[in-house]
Amino acid sequence: MALGIFIIALSLSEIKEFKFSISSRINRRNIAKYLLIVISFILIITLVSDPLESRGFESLKETPQATNDRYLGHVYPAQFVAKYYNNSTIAVNDLGAMSFYTDARILDIYGLGSKEPVYYLEETGEYNKSDVDNWTKEKSAEIAILQPEWIVIAPRIPDSWQMAGTWNTPQNVAFGDTTIGIYAVNSSKKDELIKNLREFSSAIPEEIKQSGEYTQ
């Protein structure tokens, strides 16, 4: 896109010179040159605008659905945390809505909002489920709310974490994954997590399909 803008700017400069040349001296010998510049300019505009047009159209078409996907997939988990774990430490892999709507202490296992994942990678060259398990237990995290279908997250979910349930959104036009996993990081907190999920279930819209142990 930046290169396209640069090319257009150069072309506009040529058009300015072209306009001046036409107004000052037009003769048959220069007609071919002027025609070549005009054709080149049209081709450049076409080549630059064609992919941008299709991308722009797709973006406009998908934006309403994408915003709804984000609302379903992030705001409701944040509301759940705000109601039951607002003063607790939790683990997530997407901290946007969670940071905005809650006062919970957030451990971002993806590493955008927490430095620990970066330190693990720098010190040992790897960052695995054992690191996540040790880190979250050291910080006394109670629950985790993750996207377990995400290839970056799936291999880093500790085996000791106990899933209490899942929420599935209808679709995710931006990223594809639709599952939200809710885990008890501390096994002693699982019964309380199940109780809270059952109580909160009536606040979840029908669009989100609830499943897992707490629904049984």
C-alpha positions in Angstrom: 0.0 0.0 0.0 2.8 2.4 0.9 4.6 1.6 -2.4 1.3 2.2 -4.3 0.8 5.6 -2.7 4.4 6.5 -3.6 3.9 5.5 -7.2 0.6 7.5 -7.4 2.4 10.6 -6.0 5.1 10.3 -8.6 2.5 9.8 -11.3 0.6 12.9 -10.1 3.9 14.8 -10.5 4.2 13.6 -14.0 0.6 14.7 -14.7 1.3 18.2 -13.5 4.2 18.4 -15.9 2.1 16.9 -18.6 -0.6 19.5 -18.0 1.9 22.3 -18.2 3.4 20.9 -21.4 0.0 20.6 -23.0 -0.9 24.2 -22.2 2.5 25.5 -23.4 3.2 23.5 -26.5 1.2 20.7 -28.1 2.6 19.2 -31.3 2.2 15.9 -33.0 5.7 14.7 -32.0 4.7 14.8 -28.3 1.3 13.2 -28.6 2.7 9.6 -28.3 4.6 10.6 -25.2 1.6 12.2 -23.6 -0.6 9.2 -24.5 1.9 6.8 -23.0 2.0 8.8 -19.7 -1.8 8.8 -19.5 -2.1 5.1 -20.2 0.7 4.3 -17.7 -1.1 6.4 -15.1 -4.4 4.6 -15.7 -2.7 1.2 -15.4 -0.9 2.2 -12.2 -4.2 3.4 -10.6 -5.9 0.2 -11.7 -3.2 -2.1 -10.4 -3.0 -0.3 -7.1 -6.7 0.1 -6.5 -7.9 -3.3 -7.6 -6.6 -5.3 -4.6 -7.4 -2.5 -2.2 -10.9 -2.4 -3.5 -11.5 -6.1 -2.9 -9.9 -5.9 0.5 -11.9 -2.8 1.4 -15.2 -4.4 0.3 -14.5 -7.6 2.3 -13.6 -5.6 5.3 -16.8 -3.6 5.1 -18.8 -6.7 4.7 -17.2 -8.6 7.5 -16.7 -5.8 10.1 -20.3 -6.0 11.6 -20.0 -9.7 12.0 -16.5 -9.5 13.4 -17.5 -6.9 16.0 -20.4 -9.2 17.1 -17.9 -12.2 17.3 -15.6 -10.1 19.5 -18.5 -9.1 21.7 -19.7 -12.7 22.2 -16.2 -14.1 22.6 -14.7 -11.6 24.9 -17.2 -9.4 26.7 -19.2 -12.2 28.2 -16.1 -13.9 29.7 -15.1 -10.5 31.1 -18.5 -10.0 32.6 -18.2 -13.4 34.2 -14.8 -12.5 35.7 -16.0 -9.1 36.9 -18.9 -10.8 38.8 -17.1 -13.7 40.4 -13.3 -13.1 40.2 -12.8 -9.4 40.1 -10.3 -9.5 43.0 -8.6 -12.7 41.9 -5.7 -13.7 39.7 -6.7 -15.2 36.4 -4.9 -16.5 33.3 -6.0 -15.5 29.8 -4.6 -15.4 26.3 -6.5 -12.3 25.1 -6.5 -9.5 27.7 -8.3 -6.7 25.9 -11.9 -6.9 27.2 -10.7 -8.6 30.4 -8.5 -5.6 31.2 -11.1 -3.1 30.3 -14.1 -4.6 32.2 -12.5 -6.1 35.2 -10.0 -5.3 38.0 -8.7 -8.9 38.1 -4.9 -9.5 38.2 -4.3 -10.9 34.7 -1.6 -13.3 33.7 -1.4 -13.2 29.9 0.0 -16.5 28.8 0.4 -15.3 25.3 2.9 -12.7 26.5 1.4 -9.4 25.3 0.6 -8.1 28.8 3.0 -10.2 30.9 6.8 -10.4 30.6 7.2 -14.0 31.9 6.6 -15.7 28.6 9.3 -13.6 27.0 11.7 -14.4 29.9 11.1 -18.1 29.5 11.9 -17.9 25.8 15.0 -15.8 26.3 16.4 -17.9 29.2 15.7 -21.4 28.0 14.7 -21.1 24.3 11.3 -22.6 25.0 8.0 -21.8 26.7 5.9 -24.8 27.4 3.0 -26.0 29.5 5.3 -26.8 32.4 6.4 -23.1 32.5 2.8 -22.0 32.4 1.8 -24.3 35.2 4.7 -23.2 37.5 4.1 -19.5 36.7 0.3 -19.5 37.3 0.6 -21.5 40.5 3.3 -19.2 41.8 1.0 -16.3 41.2 -1.9 -18.1 42.8 -4.1 -18.0 39.7 -7.6 -19.5 40.4 -9.0 -19.9 36.9 -8.1 -19.6 33.2 -10.2 -18.5 30.3 -8.6 -19.4 27.0 -9.1 -20.1 23.3 -8.0 -23.8 23.3 -8.3 -24.1 19.5 -5.6 -21.5 19.0 -2.5 -23.3 17.9 -0.2 -21.0 19.9 -2.2 -21.7 23.1 -3.2 -25.4 22.8 0.2 -26.9 23.5 0.8 -24.7 26.5 -2.3 -25.6 28.5 -1.1 -27.5 31.5 -2.4 -31.1 32.0 -3.2 -30.3 35.6 -5.8 -27.6 34.7 -9.3 -28.9 34.9 -11.8 -27.7 32.4 -15.2 -26.8 33.9 -16.9 -26.0 30.7 -16.7 -24.4 27.2 -18.6 -21.7 25.4 -18.8 -21.9 21.6 -19.6 -18.8 19.6 -21.5 -19.2 16.2 -18.5 -18.1 14.1 -15.3 -16.1 14.1 -14.8 -14.5 10.7 -11.5 -12.9 11.8 -9.6 -15.8 13.3 -11.7 -19.0 12.8 -11.6 -20.5 16.3 -14.9 -20.4 18.2 -14.3 -22.2 21.5 -13.7 -20.6 24.8 -12.4 -23.0 27.5 -12.9 -22.2 31.2 -10.4 -24.0 33.5 -9.8 -24.3 37.2 -6.1 -23.6 37.6 -6.3 -24.6 41.2 -8.1 -27.9 41.5 -9.5 -26.9 44.9 -11.4 -24.1 43.1 -13.1 -26.3 40.6 -16.4 -26.8 42.5 -16.7 -23.1 43.1 -16.0 -22.4 39.4 -18.7 -24.9 38.3 -21.2 -23.3 40.8 -20.4 -19.8 39.4 -20.7 -21.0 35.8 -24.1 -22.6 36.5 -25.3 -19.4 38.2 -24.0 -17.2 35.3 -25.4 -19.5 32.6 -28.7 -17.7 32.4 -26.9 -14.5 31.4 -25.3 -16.1 28.4 -27.3 -15.6 25.1 -28.5 -18.5 23.2 -26.1 -17.8 20.4 -23.3 -19.1 22.7 -23.5 -22.9 23.1 -22.6 -23.9 26.6 -21.2 -27.4 27.3 -19.0 -29.2 29.7 -19.2 -30.4 33.3 -21.0 -27.4 34.7 -23.9 -28.0 32.3 -24.5 -31.6 33.4 
